[in-house]
Amino acid sequence: MNILGLTVVLIAAAAAIFFSWPSTPQVAPHRNRDEEEEEIHGPDGKLRSHFGQQQMRRSRPGDKCSVCLDEMMDGELHMMQCGHALHTTCFEEYRYLRRNCPLCSKLVNPSLPGDDCPICLGPLSKDDMRHLACQHAQHSQCLAQFRFSGYKVCPLCRQPDI
């Protein structure tokens, strides 16, 4: 009798587990191709396709800034290490928000607020960050002491600080 009771309990448990699983596989919903095309080209496909061409070459005067979408003139360009440019004012804000170029996704800004200062290892804040030519950042006071010690290179990548 005990074996029969144990068998019934095991079968009931297995059935409960089996029927509690969802009948269809749970997968993330897929976007249809039209939605993806809309996202790539946007409502005005001309603007997105312009950025598509701009992704494959270096930025130049007359291109649109990928942050504010205004045209960039010769004196307003901040050229990033990847060869793309933003307005200087747009880059000054963008450098505190993202690490990668908005056009090609290459790393152009290795230091963000909240990262550790490479000198004192304390957290960096937007108000007290000093960026070098290589775009690494340190606390202003740490960098001043580092330079006072005779160093003229970035403490992380050793590129000259021009």
N, C-alpha and C positions, 0 to 999 in steps of 0.2 A: 504494500500500500504506500509506503514512504517513497518508493521510486516513482510510482505513478503520480503522486502529488508533486514531487520535485520536477518531473517532466512537464506537467501542466503549468507550473509556475514559470519555468524557463521559456516555454513556448509563448506564454502570455507576455512575458517581459520582452522577448524578441519581437513579437507582433506590435507591442506598444512603441518600441523604438523605431521599427520600420515605418509605421504609419505616422509617426510624429515628424519624419523628414519631409521636406517640401517635395511635391510631386514633380515640379519642373526645376531645372537647375537655376540657381540664383546667380545671374550674371549682370554686370553693369549694363544699363541701356546704351545702345550704340546710337550715335548721331547719324543721320542720313547724309548722303553726299551733298545734297543741296545746302544743308546747314553749314557744312564745312566750306563749300564754295563761297557762301555768304560771308563767313568769317574771314576767309582769305582775301576776298575782293571787296567786301563791305558793300554798303548801298551804292557808293560811287566807286566802282571797280577801278577807275583810273588812278585814284590815290594809292590804293594798295598795290597795284601793279607798278607804280612808280617806285615804291619802296622795294618791290621785288627786284627791279633793275639796280637800285641803289645798294642792295645787299651784296652784289657781286663785284663792286668796285669801290675804290676810295671815294670818300665824300669830297665835294668841291662846291665852291660858291654857286648859289642858285638852287641847290638841293633843298629839300624840306627837312626841317629838324624833326626827328622821330618822336620827340617829346611834346613839343607845342604845335607841330605841323605848319609853322610859318617858314617862309623862305629864309635861308641863311645867306648873308652877305659876307664878303671877304674878311672884314675885321671882326666878325662875330663868331667865327668858327673856333671851337675847342676840339682839336684833333685828338682822338683816343688812340691807344696803342694798336688797335686792330685796323686803323685806317679810316674808320668812320668818324663823323663829327656831330656835335650837338652845338646849339647856341651856348656861349660861355655861361650865361645866366642859368640856362636849363641844366647844364652839366653840374654847376655848383649845387643845385638841389638834388639832382639825380644821383650824385656820388654818395649821398647819405642813405639812399634807398635800395639800390641794386648793385650787384657785383658785375653783371654781364652787360655787354653792348645790347641795346634794344633791337638792333638789326641783325647781327650775326651770332649773338649769344657767347662770344668769346669773353674771357675774363679781362676786364679793363679796370676794375676797382677792387683790389684785394682786401681793403679795410673798410669796415662799416662800424657805426656806433654800436657798442656792446662787445665788440671784439677786444681782445687783450692787447694792451700796449706792449710792443716787443721789448721795451726797456725795463719798465717797472712791473709789468704783467697785471696792472690794474685795468678795469674796463674803460674803454674809450667812450667819450660823449661828444655829440655834435659840436658843442660849444668849446671844447678843448682839444680838438683834433687838428694836427698840422700835417698836411699831405706833402710828400716829397715828389720829385719828378717821376719816380717809378710808381706813384700812387699808393705806396704803403703809408700808413699814418701812425703817428705817435702823439702822446701828450705834448703840448707846446713846451712845458717846463722840462720834460724828459729830453726832448730834442735839443733844447738849449744847453743842458748839461752835457749831453752826448757830444755836441759840437765844441763846447768849451774844453772837453777832454782831448780835442785835436782830430776827431773823426770827421771826415767829409764825404762819407758814403752812407747808404741806407743800412741800418743794422740788420735787416733781414736778407736782402738780395745782394748787398754790397755794390750796387750801382752807384756811380757818383751822383751826389745831390747837386744838381745844377739849378 
